[in-house]
Amino acid sequence: MDVAAAKTRMPWFYAEDHEIMWNKDYARILLNPELEIYDHVNYFVRKSIEDDKKLLLVGYWKGAWYRVFCELNMNE
């Protein structure tokens, strides 16, 4: 799914209170930017260096206590 398709399927994710920053090698998604720093939800996504068919996702919120690490396979 590309960004345009995602916007139509999940319009709430692209609301003004969600910030998406695109960089050359990764994207950062910040949810709830208006809240205290430890209530922010941050996601970082990028393609795997070893296998470009895999997407790597790191998420964290409430400091170091809450983190997720995922390896996602591309749909074909």
PDB file of N, CA, C and O in Angstrom:
ATOM      1  N   MET A   1       0.844  -1.168   0.000  1.00  0.00           N
ATOM      2  CA  MET A   1       0.000   0.000   0.000  1.00  0.00           C
ATOM      3  C   MET A   1       0.893   1.236   0.000  1.00  0.00           C
ATOM      4  O   MET A   1       1.868   1.308   0.748  1.00  0.00           O
ATOM      5  N   ASP A   2       0.559   2.187  -0.829  1.00  0.00           N
ATOM      6  CA  ASP A   2       1.329   3.428  -0.856  1.00  0.00           C
ATOM      7  C   ASP A   2       0.651   4.466   0.052  1.00  0.00           C
ATOM      8  O   ASP A   2      -0.402   4.201   0.632  1.00  0.00           O
ATOM      9  N   VAL A   3       1.262   5.637   0.164  1.00  0.00           N
ATOM     10  CA  VAL A   3       0.772   6.668   1.077  1.00  0.00           C
ATOM     11  C   VAL A   3      -0.627   7.137   0.675  1.00  0.00           C
ATOM     12  O   VAL A   3      -1.479   7.329   1.542  1.00  0.00           O
ATOM     13  N   ALA A   4      -0.877   7.322  -0.607  1.00  0.00           N
ATOM     14  CA  ALA A   4      -2.196   7.791  -1.048  1.00  0.00           C
ATOM     15  C   ALA A   4      -3.286   6.793  -0.668  1.00  0.00           C
ATOM     16  O   ALA A   4      -4.358   7.195  -0.215  1.00  0.00           O
ATOM     17  N   ALA A   5      -3.029   5.517  -0.844  1.00  0.00           N
ATOM     18  CA  ALA A   5      -4.008   4.490  -0.481  1.00  0.00           C
ATOM     19  C   ALA A   5      -4.211   4.452   1.036  1.00  0.00           C
ATOM     20  O   ALA A   5      -5.333   4.283   1.513  1.00  0.00           O
ATOM     21  N   ALA A   6      -3.135   4.607   1.777  1.00  0.00           N
ATOM     22  CA  ALA A   6      -3.239   4.601   3.241  1.00  0.00           C
ATOM     23  C   ALA A   6      -4.077   5.778   3.733  1.00  0.00           C
ATOM     24  O   ALA A   6      -4.856   5.629   4.675  1.00  0.00           O
ATOM     25  N   LYS A   7      -3.929   6.927   3.118  1.00  0.00           N
ATOM     26  CA  LYS A   7      -4.700   8.110   3.531  1.00  0.00           C
ATOM     27  C   LYS A   7      -6.198   7.881   3.366  1.00  0.00           C
ATOM     28  O   LYS A   7      -6.983   8.347   4.191  1.00  0.00           O
ATOM     29  N   THR A   8      -6.609   7.174   2.320  1.00  0.00           N
ATOM     30  CA  THR A   8      -8.039   6.923   2.116  1.00  0.00           C
ATOM     31  C   THR A   8      -8.558   5.861   3.076  1.00  0.00           C
ATOM     32  O   THR A   8      -9.725   5.904   3.466  1.00  0.00           O
ATOM     33  N   ARG A   9      -7.717   4.911   3.463  1.00  0.00           N
ATOM     34  CA  ARG A   9      -8.153   3.840   4.357  1.00  0.00           C
ATOM     35  C   ARG A   9      -8.059   4.229   5.836  1.00  0.00           C
ATOM     36  O   ARG A   9      -8.792   3.688   6.663  1.00  0.00           O
ATOM     37  N   MET A  10      -7.173   5.151   6.169  1.00  0.00           N
ATOM     38  CA  MET A  10      -6.973   5.545   7.567  1.00  0.00           C
ATOM     39  C   MET A  10      -6.874   7.060   7.681  1.00  0.00           C
ATOM     40  O   MET A  10      -5.813   7.570   8.044  1.00  0.00           O
ATOM     41  N   PRO A  11      -7.948   7.803   7.381  1.00  0.00           N
ATOM     42  CA  PRO A  11      -7.866   9.273   7.390  1.00  0.00           C
ATOM     43  C   PRO A  11      -7.540   9.851   8.763  1.00  0.00           C
ATOM     44  O   PRO A  11      -6.916  10.909   8.844  1.00  0.00           O
ATOM     45  N   TRP A  12      -7.948   9.182   9.853  1.00  0.00           N
ATOM     46  CA  TRP A  12      -7.664   9.691  11.203  1.00  0.00           C
ATOM     47  C   TRP A  12      -6.162   9.743  11.479  1.00  0.00           C
ATOM     48  O   TRP A  12      -5.710  10.562  12.279  1.00  0.00           O
ATOM     49  N   PHE A  13      -5.398   8.890  10.834  1.00  0.00           N
ATOM     50  CA  PHE A  13      -3.956   8.835  11.068  1.00  0.00           C
ATOM     51  C   PHE A  13      -3.253  10.060  10.493  1.00  0.00           C
ATOM     52  O   PHE A  13      -2.157  10.413  10.930  1.00  0.00           O
ATOM     53  N   TYR A  14      -3.874  10.701   9.526  1.00  0.00           N
ATOM     54  CA  TYR A  14      -3.282  11.866   8.869  1.00  0.00           C
ATOM     55  C   TYR A  14      -3.893  13.169   9.373  1.00  0.00           C
ATOM     56  O   TYR A  14      -3.802  14.196   8.700  1.00  0.00           O
ATOM     57  N   ALA A  15      -4.507  13.135  10.536  1.00  0.00           N
ATOM     58  CA  ALA A  15      -5.091  14.340  11.118  1.00  0.00           C
ATOM     59  C   ALA A  15      -3.979  15.309  11.509  1.00  0.00           C
ATOM     60  O   ALA A  15      -2.802  14.949  11.528  1.00  0.00           O
ATOM     61  N   GLU A  16      -4.371  16.535  11.817  1.00  0.00           N
ATOM     62  CA  GLU A  16      -3.385  17.569  12.146  1.00  0.00           C
ATOM     63  C   GLU A  16      -2.610  17.274  13.419  1.00  0.00           C
ATOM     64  O   GLU A  16      -1.507  17.790  13.601  1.00  0.00           O
ATOM     65  N   ASP A  17      -3.165  16.451  14.306  1.00  0.00           N
ATOM     66  CA  ASP A  17      -2.443  16.145  15.542  1.00  0.00           C
ATOM     67  C   ASP A  17      -1.487  14.964  15.391  1.00  0.00           C
ATOM     68  O   ASP A  17      -0.938  14.483  16.383  1.00  0.00           O
ATOM     69  N   HIS A  18      -1.287  14.500  14.179  1.00  0.00           N
ATOM     70  CA  HIS A  18      -0.306  13.462  13.876  1.00  0.00           C
ATOM     71  C   HIS A  18       0.736  14.053  12.937  1.00  0.00           C
ATOM     72  O   HIS A  18       0.389  14.621  11.901  1.00  0.00           O
ATOM     73  N   GLU A  19       1.973  13.927  13.282  1.00  0.00           N
ATOM     74  CA  GLU A  19       3.049  14.541  12.514  1.00  0.00           C
ATOM     75  C   GLU A  19       3.884  13.444  11.851  1.00  0.00           C
ATOM     76  O   GLU A  19       4.377  12.541  12.528  1.00  0.00           O
ATOM     77  N   ILE A  20       4.039  13.522  10.541  1.00  0.00           N
ATOM     78  CA  ILE A  20       4.855  12.557   9.812  1.00  0.00           C
ATOM     79  C   ILE A  20       6.038  13.297   9.206  1.00  0.00           C
ATOM     80  O   ILE A  20       5.858  14.272   8.477  1.00  0.00           O
ATOM     81  N   MET A  21       7.239  12.838   9.503  1.00  0.00           N
ATOM     82  CA  MET A  21       8.447  13.465   8.969  1.00  0.00           C
ATOM     83  C   MET A  21       9.161  12.442   8.093  1.00  0.00           C
ATOM     84  O   MET A  21       9.566  11.380   8.566  1.00  0.00           O
ATOM     85  N   TRP A  22       9.311  12.769   6.825  1.00  0.00           N
ATOM     86  CA  TRP A  22       9.977  11.885   5.881  1.00  0.00           C
ATOM     87  C   TRP A  22      11.438  12.280   5.783  1.00  0.00           C
ATOM     88  O   TRP A  22      11.757  13.452   5.587  1.00  0.00           O
ATOM     89  N   ASN A  23      12.313  11.318   5.917  1.00  0.00           N
ATOM     90  CA  ASN A  23      13.744  11.511   5.743  1.00  0.00           C
ATOM     91  C   ASN A  23      14.219  10.597   4.621  1.00  0.00           C
ATOM     92  O   ASN A  23      13.445   9.786   4.111  1.00  0.00           O
ATOM     93  N   LYS A  24      15.457  10.718   4.241  1.00  0.00           N
ATOM     94  CA  LYS A  24      15.967   9.919   3.130  1.00  0.00           C
ATOM     95  C   LYS A  24      15.855   8.417   3.404  1.00  0.00           C
ATOM     96  O   LYS A  24      15.441   7.660   2.526  1.00  0.00           O
ATOM     97  N   ASP A  25      16.217   7.985   4.600  1.00  0.00           N
ATOM     98  CA  ASP A  25      16.279   6.560   4.900  1.00  0.00           C
ATOM     99  C   ASP A  25      15.164   6.051   5.802  1.00  0.00           C
ATOM    100  O   ASP A  25      15.023   4.840   5.970  1.00  0.00           O
ATOM    101  N   TYR A  26      14.375   6.934   6.383  1.00  0.00           N
ATOM    102  CA  TYR A  26      13.347   6.483   7.309  1.00  0.00           C
ATOM    103  C   TYR A  26      12.248   7.537   7.422  1.00  0.00           C
ATOM    104  O   TYR A  26      12.386   8.658   6.932  1.00  0.00           O
ATOM    105  N   ALA A  27      11.168   7.155   8.071  1.00  0.00           N
ATOM    106  CA  ALA A  27      10.082   8.084   8.377  1.00  0.00           C
ATOM    107  C   ALA A  27       9.836   8.036   9.881  1.00  0.00           C
ATOM    108  O   ALA A  27       9.950   6.981  10.506  1.00  0.00           O
ATOM    109  N   ARG A  28       9.502   9.179  10.449  1.00  0.00           N
ATOM    110  CA  ARG A  28       9.151   9.265  11.871  1.00  0.00           C
ATOM    111  C   ARG A  28       7.712   9.738  11.966  1.00  0.00           C
ATOM    112  O   ARG A  28       7.319  10.711  11.322  1.00  0.00           O
ATOM    113  N   ILE A  29       6.939   9.044  12.770  1.00  0.00           N
ATOM    114  CA  ILE A  29       5.540   9.377  12.970  1.00  0.00           C
ATOM    115  C   ILE A  29       5.364   9.730  14.439  1.00  0.00           C
ATOM    116  O   ILE A  29       5.673   8.918  15.311  1.00  0.00           O
ATOM    117  N   LEU A  30       4.878  10.913  14.719  1.00  0.00           N
ATOM    118  CA  LEU A  30       4.670  11.377  16.090  1.00  0.00           C
ATOM    119  C   LEU A  30       3.175  11.543  16.317  1.00  0.00           C
ATOM    120  O   LEU A  30       2.514  12.327  15.635  1.00  0.00           O
ATOM    121  N   LEU A  31       2.652  10.797  17.283  1.00  0.00           N
ATOM    122  CA  LEU A  31       1.243  10.907  17.640  1.00  0.00           C
ATOM    123  C   LEU A  31       1.126  11.699  18.937  1.00  0.00           C
ATOM    124  O   LEU A  31       1.989  11.596  19.808  1.00  0.00           O
ATOM    125  N   ASN A  32       0.102  12.457  19.064  1.00  0.00           N
ATOM    126  CA  ASN A  32      -0.161  13.251  20.268  1.00  0.00           C
ATOM    127  C   ASN A  32       0.966  14.231  20.588  1.00  0.00           C
ATOM    128  O   ASN A  32       1.428  14.246  21.729  1.00  0.00           O
ATOM    129  N   PRO A  33       1.431  15.045  19.646  1.00  0.00           N
ATOM    130  CA  PRO A  33       2.543  15.950  19.928  1.00  0.00           C
ATOM    131  C   PRO A  33       2.223  17.011  20.972  1.00  0.00           C
ATOM    132  O   PRO A  33       3.135  17.608  21.544  1.00  0.00           O
ATOM    133  N   GLU A  34       0.946  17.254  21.229  1.00  0.00           N
ATOM    134  CA  GLU A  34       0.591  18.295  22.184  1.00  0.00           C
ATOM    135  C   GLU A  34       0.687  17.827  23.633  1.00  0.00           C
ATOM    136  O   GLU A  34       0.619  18.649  24.547  1.00  0.00           O
ATOM    137  N   LEU A  35       0.841  16.535  23.859  1.00  0.00           N
ATOM    138  CA  LEU A  35       0.879  15.999  25.216  1.00  0.00           C
ATOM    139  C   LEU A  35       2.279  16.081  25.807  1.00  0.00           C
ATOM    140  O   LEU A  35       3.241  16.436  25.124  1.00  0.00           O
ATOM    141  N   GLU A  36       2.372  15.747  27.089  1.00  0.00           N
ATOM    142  CA  GLU A  36       3.672  15.703  27.759  1.00  0.00           C
ATOM    143  C   GLU A  36       4.619  14.789  26.993  1.00  0.00           C
ATOM    144  O   GLU A  36       4.171  13.884  26.289  1.00  0.00           O
ATOM    145  N   ILE A  37       5.911  15.012  27.119  1.00  0.00           N
ATOM    146  CA  ILE A  37       6.895  14.270  26.332  1.00  0.00           C
ATOM    147  C   ILE A  37       6.754  12.760  26.499  1.00  0.00           C
ATOM    148  O   ILE A  37       6.956  12.025  25.533  1.00  0.00           O
ATOM    149  N   TYR A  38       6.416  12.280  27.682  1.00  0.00           N
ATOM    150  CA  TYR A  38       6.325  10.835  27.881  1.00  0.00           C
ATOM    151  C   TYR A  38       5.004  10.257  27.420  1.00  0.00           C
ATOM    152  O   TYR A  38       4.834   9.037  27.428  1.00  0.00           O
ATOM    153  N   ASP A  39       4.068  11.092  27.020  1.00  0.00           N
ATOM    154  CA  ASP A  39       2.812  10.593  26.465  1.00  0.00           C
ATOM    155  C   ASP A  39       2.840  10.570  24.943  1.00  0.00           C
ATOM    156  O   ASP A  39       1.903  10.070  24.320  1.00  0.00           O
ATOM    157  N   HIS A  40       3.882  11.095  24.343  1.00  0.00           N
ATOM    158  CA  HIS A  40       4.011  11.011  22.891  1.00  0.00           C
ATOM    159  C   HIS A  40       4.137   9.556  22.484  1.00  0.00           C
ATOM    160  O   HIS A  40       4.684   8.736  23.221  1.00  0.00           O
ATOM    161  N   VAL A  41       3.634   9.251  21.320  1.00  0.00           N
ATOM    162  CA  VAL A  41       3.852   7.935  20.727  1.00  0.00           C
ATOM    163  C   VAL A  41       4.690   8.176  19.481  1.00  0.00           C
ATOM    164  O   VAL A  41       4.282   8.917  18.587  1.00  0.00           O
ATOM    165  N   ASN A  42       5.850   7.558  19.422  1.00  0.00           N
ATOM    166  CA  ASN A  42       6.770   7.726  18.303  1.00  0.00           C
ATOM    167  C   ASN A  42       6.930   6.409  17.560  1.00  0.00           C
ATOM    168  O   ASN A  42       7.087   5.357  18.180  1.00  0.00           O
ATOM    169  N   TYR A  43       6.889   6.465  16.240  1.00  0.00           N
ATOM    170  CA  TYR A  43       7.189   5.307  15.409  1.00  0.00           C
ATOM    171  C   TYR A  43       8.267   5.709  14.415  1.00  0.00           C
ATOM    172  O   TYR A  43       8.228   6.805  13.856  1.00  0.00           O
ATOM    173  N   PHE A  44       9.209   4.837  14.201  1.00  0.00           N
ATOM    174  CA  PHE A  44      10.213   5.006  13.166  1.00  0.00           C
ATOM    175  C   PHE A  44      10.116   3.806  12.236  1.00  0.00           C
ATOM    176  O   PHE A  44      10.087   2.667  12.702  1.00  0.00           O
ATOM    177  N   VAL A  45      10.065   4.041  10.936  1.00  0.00           N
ATOM    178  CA  VAL A  45      10.003   2.950   9.970  1.00  0.00           C
ATOM    179  C   VAL A  45      11.077   3.151   8.914  1.00  0.00           C
ATOM    180  O   VAL A  45      11.401   4.278   8.539  1.00  0.00           O
ATOM    181  N   ARG A  46      11.622   2.038   8.443  1.00  0.00           N
ATOM    182  CA  ARG A  46      12.589   2.064   7.357  1.00  0.00           C
ATOM    183  C   ARG A  46      12.678   0.687   6.741  1.00  0.00           C
ATOM    184  O   ARG A  46      12.275  -0.301   7.355  1.00  0.00           O
ATOM    185  N   LYS A  47      13.202   0.615   5.533  1.00  0.00           N
ATOM    186  CA  LYS A  47      13.446  -0.665   4.887  1.00  0.00           C
ATOM    187  C   LYS A  47      14.664  -1.323   5.516  1.00  0.00           C
ATOM    188  O   LYS A  47      15.599  -0.651   5.949  1.00  0.00           O
ATOM    189  N   SER A  48      14.635  -2.630   5.557  1.00  0.00           N
ATOM    190  CA  SER A  48      15.768  -3.381   6.068  1.00  0.00           C
ATOM    191  C   SER A  48      16.953  -3.225   5.121  1.00  0.00           C
ATOM    192  O   SER A  48      16.772  -3.217   3.903  1.00  0.00           O
ATOM    193  N   ILE A  49      18.144  -3.104   5.658  1.00  0.00           N
ATOM    194  CA  ILE A  49      19.350  -3.009   4.827  1.00  0.00           C
ATOM    195  C   ILE A  49      19.636  -4.344   4.156  1.00  0.00           C
ATOM    196  O   ILE A  49      20.067  -4.386   3.003  1.00  0.00           O
ATOM    197  N   GLU A  50      19.394  -5.443   4.882  1.00  0.00           N
ATOM    198  CA  GLU A  50      19.683  -6.772   4.352  1.00  0.00           C
ATOM    199  C   GLU A  50      18.663  -7.248   3.326  1.00  0.00           C
ATOM    200  O   GLU A  50      19.016  -7.980   2.402  1.00  0.00           O
ATOM    201  N   ASP A  51      17.400  -6.844   3.473  1.00  0.00           N
ATOM    202  CA  ASP A  51      16.325  -7.337   2.611  1.00  0.00           C
ATOM    203  C   ASP A  51      15.342  -6.196   2.373  1.00  0.00           C
ATOM    204  O   ASP A  51      14.606  -5.809   3.281  1.00  0.00           O
ATOM    205  N   ASP A  52      15.328  -5.657   1.159  1.00  0.00           N
ATOM    206  CA  ASP A  52      14.475  -4.489   0.907  1.00  0.00           C
ATOM    207  C   ASP A  52      12.991  -4.832   0.809  1.00  0.00           C
ATOM    208  O   ASP A  52      12.174  -3.943   0.567  1.00  0.00           O
ATOM    209  N   LYS A  53      12.629  -6.083   0.990  1.00  0.00           N
ATOM    210  CA  LYS A  53      11.225  -6.474   1.039  1.00  0.00           C
ATOM    211  C   LYS A  53      10.699  -6.484   2.473  1.00  0.00           C
ATOM    212  O   LYS A  53       9.539  -6.822   2.708  1.00  0.00           O
ATOM    213  N   LYS A  54      11.540  -6.117   3.420  1.00  0.00           N
ATOM    214  CA  LYS A  54      11.130  -6.063   4.825  1.00  0.00           C
ATOM    215  C   LYS A  54      11.134  -4.620   5.309  1.00  0.00           C
ATOM    216  O   LYS A  54      12.011  -3.831   4.959  1.00  0.00           O
ATOM    217  N   LEU A  55      10.148  -4.299   6.108  1.00  0.00           N
ATOM    218  CA  LEU A  55      10.036  -2.981   6.714  1.00  0.00           C
ATOM    219  C   LEU A  55      10.265  -3.147   8.212  1.00  0.00           C
ATOM    220  O   LEU A  55       9.671  -4.019   8.845  1.00  0.00           O
ATOM    221  N   LEU A  56      11.121  -2.314   8.767  1.00  0.00           N
ATOM    222  CA  LEU A  56      11.427  -2.368  10.187  1.00  0.00           C
ATOM    223  C   LEU A  56      10.671  -1.248  10.897  1.00  0.00           C
ATOM    224  O   LEU A  56      10.637  -0.113  10.420  1.00  0.00           O
ATOM    225  N   LEU A  57      10.074  -1.568  12.019  1.00  0.00           N
ATOM    226  CA  LEU A  57       9.285  -0.613  12.784  1.00  0.00           C
ATOM    227  C   LEU A  57       9.766  -0.618  14.226  1.00  0.00           C
ATOM    228  O   LEU A  57       9.888  -1.672  14.849  1.00  0.00           O
ATOM    229  N   VAL A  58      10.034   0.563  14.742  1.00  0.00           N
ATOM    230  CA  VAL A  58      10.359   0.741  16.158  1.00  0.00           C
ATOM    231  C   VAL A  58       9.365   1.763  16.694  1.00  0.00           C
ATOM    232  O   VAL A  58       9.173   2.826  16.104  1.00  0.00           O
ATOM    233  N   GLY A  59       8.746   1.437  17.798  1.00  0.00           N
ATOM    234  CA  GLY A  59       7.810   2.360  18.422  1.00  0.00           C
ATOM    235  C   GLY A  59       8.125   2.492  19.896  1.00  0.00           C
ATOM    236  O   GLY A  59       8.568   1.537  20.533  1.00  0.00           O
ATOM    237  N   TYR A  60       7.897   3.673  20.435  1.00  0.00           N
ATOM    238  CA  TYR A  60       8.077   3.833  21.877  1.00  0.00           C
ATOM    239  C   TYR A  60       7.173   4.939  22.398  1.00  0.00           C
ATOM    240  O   TYR A  60       6.801   5.863  21.675  1.00  0.00           O
ATOM    241  N   TRP A  61       6.836   4.817  23.653  1.00  0.00           N
ATOM    242  CA  TRP A  61       6.040   5.809  24.352  1.00  0.00           C
ATOM    243  C   TRP A  61       6.292   5.638  25.843  1.00  0.00           C
ATOM    244  O   TRP A  61       6.754   4.587  26.287  1.00  0.00           O
ATOM    245  N   LYS A  62       5.990   6.658  26.597  1.00  0.00           N
ATOM    246  CA  LYS A  62       6.217   6.672  28.046  1.00  0.00           C
ATOM    247  C   LYS A  62       7.654   6.293  28.404  1.00  0.00           C
ATOM    248  O   LYS A  62       7.888   5.515  29.329  1.00  0.00           O
ATOM    249  N   GLY A  63       8.602   6.846  27.667  1.00  0.00           N
ATOM    250  CA  GLY A  63      10.003   6.584  27.971  1.00  0.00           C
ATOM    251  C   GLY A  63      10.441   5.196  27.549  1.00  0.00           C
ATOM    252  O   GLY A  63       9.856   4.601  26.644  1.00  0.00           O
ATOM    253  N   ALA A  64      11.459   4.685  28.196  1.00  0.00           N
ATOM    254  CA  ALA A  64      12.064   3.413  27.787  1.00  0.00           C
ATOM    255  C   ALA A  64      11.240   2.194  28.181  1.00  0.00           C
ATOM    256  O   ALA A  64      11.546   1.088  27.734  1.00  0.00           O
ATOM    257  N   TRP A  65      10.218   2.355  28.995  1.00  0.00           N
ATOM    258  CA  TRP A  65       9.472   1.202  29.479  1.00  0.00           C
ATOM    259  C   TRP A  65       8.568   0.573  28.433  1.00  0.00           C
ATOM    260  O   TRP A  65       8.270  -0.618  28.522  1.00  0.00           O
ATOM    261  N   TYR A  66       8.133   1.325  27.461  1.00  0.00           N
ATOM    262  CA  TYR A  66       7.191   0.811  26.470  1.00  0.00           C
ATOM    263  C   TYR A  66       7.795   0.945  25.083  1.00  0.00           C
ATOM    264  O   TYR A  66       7.887   2.044  24.537  1.00  0.00           O
ATOM    265  N   ARG A  67       8.206  -0.185  24.517  1.00  0.00           N
ATOM    266  CA  ARG A  67       8.808  -0.190  23.183  1.00  0.00           C
ATOM    267  C   ARG A  67       8.321  -1.387  22.399  1.00  0.00           C
ATOM    268  O   ARG A  67       7.998  -2.430  22.967  1.00  0.00           O
ATOM    269  N   VAL A  68       8.271  -1.227  21.089  1.00  0.00           N
ATOM    270  CA  VAL A  68       7.957  -2.341  20.191  1.00  0.00           C
ATOM    271  C   VAL A  68       8.987  -2.372  19.080  1.00  0.00           C
ATOM    272  O   VAL A  68       9.446  -1.331  18.609  1.00  0.00           O
ATOM    273  N   PHE A  69       9.338  -3.558  18.675  1.00  0.00           N
ATOM    274  CA  PHE A  69      10.238  -3.771  17.548  1.00  0.00           C
ATOM    275  C   PHE A  69       9.559  -4.788  16.640  1.00  0.00           C
ATOM    276  O   PHE A  69       9.236  -5.892  17.078  1.00  0.00           O
ATOM    277  N   CYS A  70       9.343  -4.428  15.389  1.00  0.00           N
ATOM    278  CA  CYS A  70       8.654  -5.324  14.463  1.00  0.00           C
ATOM    279  C   CYS A  70       9.420  -5.397  13.144  1.00  0.00           C
ATOM    280  O   CYS A  70      10.056  -4.434  12.714  1.00  0.00           O
ATOM    281  N   GLU A  71       9.338  -6.557  12.527  1.00  0.00           N
ATOM    282  CA  GLU A  71       9.857  -6.748  11.178  1.00  0.00           C
ATOM    283  C   GLU A  71       8.666  -7.162  10.329  1.00  0.00           C
ATOM    284  O   GLU A  71       8.084  -8.223  10.552  1.00  0.00           O
ATOM    285  N   LEU A  72       8.302  -6.341   9.365  1.00  0.00           N
ATOM    286  CA  LEU A  72       7.112  -6.543   8.553  1.00  0.00           C
ATOM    287  C   LEU A  72       7.502  -6.967   7.139  1.00  0.00           C
ATOM    288  O   LEU A  72       8.402  -6.381   6.537  1.00  0.00           O
ATOM    289  N   ASN A  73       6.827  -7.982   6.614  1.00  0.00           N
ATOM    290  CA  ASN A  73       7.065  -8.411   5.236  1.00  0.00           C
ATOM    291  C   ASN A  73       6.140  -7.649   4.305  1.00  0.00           C
ATOM    292  O   ASN A  73       4.981  -7.408   4.643  1.00  0.00           O
ATOM    293  N   MET A  74       6.639  -7.269   3.139  1.00  0.00           N
ATOM    294  CA  MET A  74       5.830  -6.555   2.156  1.00  0.00           C
ATOM    295  C   MET A  74       4.775  -7.467   1.565  1.00  0.00           C
ATOM    296  O   MET A  74       5.039  -8.634   1.275  1.00  0.00           O
ATOM    297  N   ASN A  75       3.571  -6.924   1.386  1.00  0.00           N
ATOM    298  CA  ASN A  75       2.511  -7.668   0.689  1.00  0.00           C
ATOM    299  C   ASN A  75       2.815  -7.705  -0.797  1.00  0.00           C
ATOM    300  O   ASN A  75       3.351  -6.748  -1.356  1.00  0.00           O
ATOM    301  N   GLU A  76       2.478  -8.789  -1.418  1.00  0.00           N
ATOM    302  CA  GLU A  76       2.720  -8.880  -2.870  1.00  0.00           C
ATOM    303  C   GLU A  76       1.438  -9.167  -3.597  1.00  0.00           C
ATOM    304  O   GLU A  76       1.435  -9.279  -4.823  1.00  0.00           O
TER     305      GLU A  76
END
